[in-house]
Amino acid sequence: MQVKKTLFWLQSGGCSGDTLSILNMDDPDLFSQFQSMGIDVLWHPSLSILSPKEQDQQIDDILNDRVHMSYFCLEGNVATGPDGTGMFDTYRGKPKKELIQALAEKADYVIAIGTCATFGGIGSYEIDDMGGVGLQFHHNNQGGYLGADFRSVKNYPVINLSGCPIHPKALELTLNLIVRDLPLELDELNRPKIYYGISVHNGCTRNVSHEYKLEDTKFGEDGCLFFNLGCKGPTTRASCNKYLWNEQSSKTRAGVPCFGCTRPDFPMPKPFFETEKIAGTPIELPEGVDRAQYLAYKDLAAAAAPEGLRKLHNEKHKK
């Protein structure tokens, strides 16, 4: 007999921004997506109408194997503060982190929704009393709250869907594979390669400016934002310029630098709109690029920029 596919979504140390993002899913919408995949949503803090008593009973049923849970989604990081007690975020008077651990052990698949749940995100640095950690990572370091060796009932590590907020397509693509028991290839940060296998730089409409080192120095121009204005597009893996936000645009297409919100070190303790440099060259280079080769190539590229493109760029900079 086929087991019914069920999803339980728990909110922890977060802002609900990931939920707001997936509610923008369109054609089909979120509810139609769940219906087409045959997923019964047991609980979602923004969508469900169960009373507190009914929710308590449902959680008891899951933990005592009376209700099967296929997918456990956590939005927000696991709060371990203050001083490791976890009492900043509670359920039934106990640290919610204990409930998170118990539910994770019952799920066929555990899915971390957003950068807070995946890598810790906001509230995860030493200066924060919250003590937030990701489910299986703390920034770049594997381990997190559940530990590096954690595996779900279906023998998967935590599936990390990073983003601040998550892109709806990341959830859609992932669920479409696992509900059909199709292979889900993960990268070294446990993120599905189907969405996180390319960089934000891929598909950016400013790529030609990047290749010829035509740099923006202020907002409102049409050059590359990487060299001066802090764009993390070449160092961030996500499909924002493949699957556009609201099927319309992306940060870089709108002239806003990529913040690197899918990265494990987000939010970085440094200015968003400023590129850190050494001797005029960005400290952080695109993935897989050798610094010496980059310096030589970029000097040649700037000199080789087509005259018409260079002239247009210079004219716009004068305005």
C-alpha positions as CSV (number, residue, x, y, z in Angstrom):
1,M,0.0,0.0,0.0
2,Q,1.3,3.4,-1.0
3,V,2.1,5.7,2.0
4,K,0.4,9.1,1.8
5,K,2.9,12.0,1.3
6,T,2.7,14.5,4.2
7,L,4.5,17.7,5.0
8,F,5.0,19.3,8.3
9,W,6.4,22.9,8.3
10,L,7.8,24.3,11.6
11,Q,8.8,27.9,12.2
12,S,11.8,28.5,14.4
13,G,14.3,31.4,14.7
14,G,13.3,33.3,11.6
15,C,11.2,36.1,10.2
16,S,8.7,34.1,8.0
17,G,10.3,35.7,4.9
18,D,10.7,32.3,3.3
19,T,7.0,31.6,3.6
20,L,6.1,35.0,2.1
21,S,8.4,34.2,-0.8
22,I,6.9,30.8,-1.6
23,L,3.4,32.3,-1.4
24,N,4.5,34.2,-4.6
25,M,4.9,30.9,-6.4
26,D,2.8,31.2,-9.6
27,D,1.7,29.0,-12.5
28,P,0.9,26.9,-10.7
29,D,0.6,28.5,-7.2
30,L,1.8,26.9,-4.0
31,F,-1.5,25.1,-3.2
32,S,-1.8,23.7,-6.7
33,Q,1.8,22.5,-6.5
34,F,1.2,20.6,-3.3
35,Q,-2.0,19.1,-4.8
36,S,-0.3,18.0,-8.1
37,M,2.5,16.4,-6.1
38,G,0.0,14.6,-3.8
39,I,1.3,16.3,-0.7
40,D,-1.0,16.7,2.3
41,V,0.2,19.6,4.4
42,L,-0.2,18.6,8.0
43,W,0.8,21.9,9.5
44,H,2.1,25.3,8.4
45,P,2.2,28.2,10.8
46,S,0.8,30.7,8.3
47,L,-1.6,28.4,6.4
48,S,-3.1,25.9,8.9
49,I,-6.2,26.5,11.0
50,L,-5.7,23.8,13.7
51,S,-6.2,25.0,17.2
52,P,-3.2,24.8,19.6
53,K,-4.7,21.7,21.2
54,E,-5.2,20.0,17.8
55,Q,-1.6,20.9,16.8
56,D,-0.3,19.4,20.1
57,Q,-2.2,16.2,19.3
58,Q,-0.9,16.1,15.8
59,I,2.7,16.4,17.0
60,D,2.1,13.7,19.5
61,D,0.7,11.5,16.8
62,I,3.8,12.1,14.6
63,L,6.3,11.4,17.4
64,N,4.4,8.2,18.4
65,D,4.2,6.9,14.9
66,R,0.4,7.3,14.5
67,V,0.9,9.8,11.7
68,H,3.5,9.4,9.0
69,M,5.6,12.5,8.1
70,S,7.3,12.4,4.7
71,Y,8.8,15.9,4.7
72,F,9.9,17.9,7.7
73,C,10.6,21.5,6.7
74,L,12.2,23.9,9.1
75,E,12.1,27.7,8.5
76,G,14.5,29.7,10.7
77,N,17.6,28.7,12.6
78,V,17.7,26.5,15.7
79,A,18.0,28.9,18.7
80,T,20.4,27.5,21.3
81,G,20.6,30.6,23.5
82,P,20.9,31.8,26.1
83,D,24.0,29.9,27.1
84,G,23.0,26.8,25.3
85,T,19.6,26.3,27.0
86,G,17.5,27.0,23.9
87,M,15.0,28.9,26.0
88,F,14.8,31.8,23.7
89,D,12.5,29.7,21.5
90,T,10.2,27.3,23.3
91,Y,7.4,24.8,22.7
92,R,5.2,23.6,25.6
93,G,7.6,25.3,28.0
94,K,10.6,23.3,26.7
95,P,13.3,24.4,24.2
96,K,12.0,24.1,20.7
97,K,15.3,22.6,19.6
98,E,14.2,19.4,21.4
99,L,11.1,19.2,19.3
100,I,13.1,19.9,16.1
101,Q,15.4,17.0,16.9
102,A,12.5,14.7,17.6
103,L,10.7,15.6,14.4
104,A,13.8,15.3,12.3
105,E,14.3,11.7,13.5
106,K,10.8,10.8,12.3
107,A,10.9,12.3,8.8
108,D,11.6,10.6,5.5
109,Y,13.3,13.8,4.4
110,V,14.4,16.9,6.3
111,I,14.5,20.1,4.4
112,A,16.1,23.3,5.7
113,I,14.2,26.3,4.3
114,G,16.2,29.5,3.9
115,T,19.7,30.5,4.9
116,C,18.9,30.7,8.6
117,A,17.8,27.1,8.7
118,T,20.6,25.9,6.5
119,F,23.6,27.8,7.8
120,G,22.5,29.8,10.8
121,G,22.0,33.2,9.0
122,I,21.0,36.2,11.1
123,G,21.5,35.6,14.8
124,S,24.3,33.0,14.3
125,Y,27.4,35.0,15.0
126,E,29.3,35.1,18.3
127,I,28.0,38.6,19.1
128,D,24.4,37.3,19.1
129,D,22.9,35.9,22.3
130,M,20.4,33.9,20.2
131,G,23.0,31.2,19.4
132,G,21.4,30.4,16.1
133,V,22.7,27.4,14.1
134,G,21.6,25.7,11.0
135,L,20.2,22.2,11.0
136,Q,23.4,20.5,9.7
137,F,25.8,23.4,9.1
138,H,27.0,26.4,11.0
139,H,28.1,28.7,8.3
140,N,30.7,26.7,6.3
141,N,31.2,24.1,9.0
142,Q,29.4,20.8,8.8
143,G,27.7,19.7,12.0
144,G,25.1,22.3,12.9
145,Y,22.4,21.3,15.4
146,L,21.7,17.7,14.2
147,G,25.4,16.8,13.6
148,A,27.4,15.9,10.5
149,D,26.3,12.3,10.7
150,F,22.6,12.9,10.8
151,R,20.5,11.0,8.2
152,S,16.8,11.0,7.7
153,V,14.6,7.9,7.6
154,K,15.3,7.7,3.8
155,N,19.1,8.0,4.6
156,Y,19.5,11.6,3.3
157,P,21.4,14.4,5.0
158,V,19.4,17.6,5.6
159,I,18.5,19.0,2.2
160,N,19.6,22.7,2.3
161,L,17.6,25.2,0.4
162,S,19.4,28.4,1.2
163,G,18.4,32.0,0.3
164,C,17.2,35.1,2.2
165,P,14.5,34.5,1.3
166,I,14.4,31.1,-0.5
167,H,13.5,31.3,-4.2
168,P,10.2,29.5,-4.8
169,K,11.7,27.5,-7.6
170,A,14.3,25.9,-5.3
171,L,11.5,24.3,-3.3
172,E,9.5,23.4,-6.3
173,L,12.3,21.7,-8.1
174,T,13.4,19.8,-5.0
175,L,10.0,18.5,-4.1
176,N,9.3,17.5,-7.7
177,L,12.2,15.1,-7.5
178,I,11.9,13.6,-4.1
179,V,8.1,13.0,-4.3
180,R,8.8,10.9,-7.3
181,D,11.8,9.1,-5.7
182,L,14.1,10.5,-8.4
183,P,17.8,11.1,-7.7
184,L,18.6,14.4,-6.0
185,E,22.2,15.4,-6.4
186,L,23.6,17.6,-3.7
187,D,26.7,19.8,-3.6
188,E,29.2,20.0,-0.8
189,L,26.9,22.1,1.2
190,N,24.0,19.7,0.8
191,R,22.2,22.0,-1.7
192,P,20.4,20.5,-4.7
193,K,22.6,21.1,-7.8
194,I,19.4,21.4,-9.9
195,Y,19.0,24.9,-8.5
196,Y,22.4,25.7,-6.8
197,G,24.6,24.3,-9.6
198,I,25.3,27.6,-11.3
199,S,26.3,31.0,-10.1
200,V,24.1,34.1,-10.0
201,H,26.5,35.5,-12.6
202,N,25.2,33.0,-15.1
203,G,22.5,34.7,-17.1
204,C,23.2,38.2,-15.7
205,T,22.5,40.8,-18.3
206,R,25.6,42.7,-17.3
207,N,27.9,39.8,-18.2
208,V,29.4,41.6,-21.2
209,S,30.4,44.5,-19.0
210,H,32.1,42.1,-16.6
211,E,34.0,40.3,-19.3
212,Y,35.4,43.6,-20.6
213,K,35.9,45.1,-17.1
214,L,33.5,48.0,-17.7
215,E,32.9,49.0,-14.1
216,D,30.0,50.8,-12.4
217,T,31.1,53.2,-9.7
218,K,27.6,54.4,-8.7
219,F,24.1,53.1,-9.0
220,G,21.9,53.7,-12.0
221,E,24.6,52.8,-14.6
222,D,24.7,49.7,-16.8
223,G,28.2,48.3,-16.2
224,C,29.3,45.5,-13.9
225,L,28.6,45.8,-10.2
226,F,31.2,43.3,-9.1
227,F,34.3,45.5,-9.2
228,N,33.2,48.4,-7.0
229,L,29.7,48.0,-5.7
230,G,29.9,44.7,-3.8
231,C,28.1,42.3,-6.2
232,K,28.5,38.7,-5.0
233,G,27.0,37.2,-8.2
234,P,30.2,35.6,-9.5
235,T,30.9,34.0,-6.1
236,T,27.3,32.9,-5.2
237,R,25.6,29.8,-6.4
238,A,21.9,30.2,-7.2
239,S,19.6,30.3,-10.3
240,C,18.3,33.9,-9.8
241,N,19.1,34.8,-13.4
242,K,17.7,31.6,-14.8
243,Y,14.5,31.5,-12.8
244,L,13.6,35.1,-12.4
245,W,11.9,36.4,-9.2
246,N,8.2,36.7,-9.8
247,E,9.1,35.5,-13.3
248,Q,10.1,39.1,-14.0
249,S,13.6,40.2,-12.9
250,S,16.5,39.7,-10.5
251,K,18.7,42.0,-8.3
252,T,21.4,42.4,-10.9
253,R,18.9,43.0,-13.8
254,A,17.4,45.7,-11.7
255,G,20.8,47.3,-11.1
256,V,21.2,46.0,-7.5
257,P,24.3,44.0,-6.4
258,C,23.8,40.4,-5.5
259,F,24.1,40.1,-1.7
260,G,25.2,36.5,-1.7
261,C,22.2,35.4,0.3
262,T,22.5,31.7,-0.5
263,R,26.1,31.6,0.8
264,P,26.9,30.0,4.2
265,D,28.6,33.2,5.4
266,F,25.5,35.4,4.8
267,P,25.0,38.0,6.2
268,M,28.6,39.0,5.9
269,P,29.9,41.4,8.6
270,K,30.9,44.0,6.0
271,P,29.3,46.6,3.8
272,F,26.9,45.2,1.1
273,F,27.6,47.9,-1.4
274,E,31.4,48.0,-1.4
275,T,33.9,45.6,-3.0
276,E,36.9,44.8,-0.8
277,K,40.1,45.1,-2.8
278,I,43.9,44.6,-2.7
279,A,45.8,46.8,-5.1
280,G,42.7,47.7,-7.0
281,T,41.6,44.0,-7.5
282,P,38.7,42.4,-5.7
283,I,39.9,40.2,-2.8
284,E,37.2,37.6,-3.5
285,L,37.4,36.4,-7.1
286,P,34.9,34.3,-9.1
287,E,34.9,30.6,-8.2
288,G,37.7,28.6,-9.8
289,V,39.7,31.7,-10.9
290,D,43.4,31.9,-10.3
291,R,44.5,35.4,-9.1
292,A,47.5,35.8,-11.3
293,Q,45.7,34.7,-14.4
294,Y,42.8,36.9,-13.5
295,L,45.0,40.0,-13.2
296,A,46.5,39.3,-16.6
297,Y,43.2,38.5,-18.3
298,K,41.4,41.5,-17.0
299,D,44.0,44.0,-18.1
300,L,43.8,42.4,-21.6
301,A,40.0,42.3,-21.5
302,A,39.7,46.0,-20.6
303,A,42.0,46.9,-23.5
304,A,40.0,44.7,-25.9
305,A,36.6,46.1,-25.1
306,P,34.7,46.9,-28.4
307,E,35.0,50.6,-29.1
308,G,31.2,51.1,-29.4
309,L,30.6,49.4,-26.1
310,R,33.3,51.3,-24.4
311,K,32.1,54.6,-25.8
312,L,28.5,53.9,-24.7
313,H,29.7,53.0,-21.2
314,N,31.8,56.1,-20.9
315,E,29.0,58.4,-22.1
316,K,26.6,57.0,-19.5
317,H,29.2,57.4,-16.8
318,K,29.5,61.1,-17.6
319,K,25.8,61.7,-17.0
